[in-house]
């Protein structure tokens, strides 16, 4: 018989996942599907801190969990509880079990962040969202959830028998982890359906993985998105308010993705659980999402220099006031002009993502794209960043003023530390755009001389 949760026993699948995201699965020779790909997605540019490798090598995921709301012994309330997990506890070593206790104890809270106000099961639509657990050392673990219904590929097996889930997840976990652009094919047997082949392809480029700008575009204007970007660049405190968990999750991931090639290294909680709302009072930088029903509690909290974004109404409820003046005026115009060129209805989500993120990547190319030329290297290859020469190389005074502030941020410091360690610039998307920009400038100079 198909498994049917009892009334008020809402369910979530939560996974503690790895760094590779946005897989494109294909079932047999049929059309592309997006179900299993969701099992291994995680937010853009999240820092990785993995649990011990229980079977050695890299895995597609670390845990698959089913979290259900169970009635407390008192009978007056419900609490989220892990009712299924893979791999099983008995398969872990002693030290790994201790790590598991600490980690898994926090996950149910993030799967049900909306407090204790539960309505009947039929009132809730299916929704997907992500959460981030930050360790004391700043590293992060990423969870991906589908509420109410279990992730489709697992649910299909769950309805047949719990025993069918294990070989499927074990096969996925033991599969060879593909290189960028490569594909791995999984073989899975389902009773009464036969053998099924599922192919997962790892993207060549990762800078826009698990990013969907459509929610951000629906909620806010280009000018507002630009102000959020400016606030994030200076590592300020940003709070997003929305009704749905999916909207919060998608918008905060999109906002963080605009910082590419830099990574947000401060507090980052796509959906703040009710019990952790005091986070909005922290004096340090943060980027968090809060459900709209906690709006009044947030508004009454003691906060300084916060950008409070109402995604439901497309407004800023609080701001510092200088968000329009942080970025150089000419570069702001360039970004808005590029964004305003229009997004056609027939464009794919990938094309929309590229259209939105492209102008912000170009912003960093124009302001800090010359960084590699100002890393002086010793004989052993260790680099030392020449900060003064770096920002003095900018001819625009407005650009120079901005960069002088930006080089003091942790965003830039972490990026430049990695560059100092590497003997060669990374052959990634950002470097590609830098080379294209430099080539355009070379081609432009001869034309200017001819005109003179």
URBEL-V458690 format. One record per helix or strand. SS is the DSSP state (a for helix, b for strand). FROM is the first residue (numbers start at 1). TO is the last residue. Records with the same first field share a line. If there is no record, write none. Layout:
SS->FROM-TO ; FROM-TO
//
This chain:
b->11-17 ; 24-27 ; 32-33 ; 61-71 ; 78-86 ; 127-134 ; 140-147 ; 183-190 ; 194-201 ; 237-242 ; 267-269 ; 286-291 ; 306-310 ; 315-318 ; 375-377 ; 383-385
a->36-40 ; 89-91 ; 94-111 ; 121-123 ; 152-158 ; 162-174 ; 214-219 ; 222-233 ; 245-257 ; 274-281 ; 292-299 ; 323-325 ; 329-339 ; 349-368 ; 371-374 ; 387-392 ; 397-406 ; 410-421 ; 429-451
//
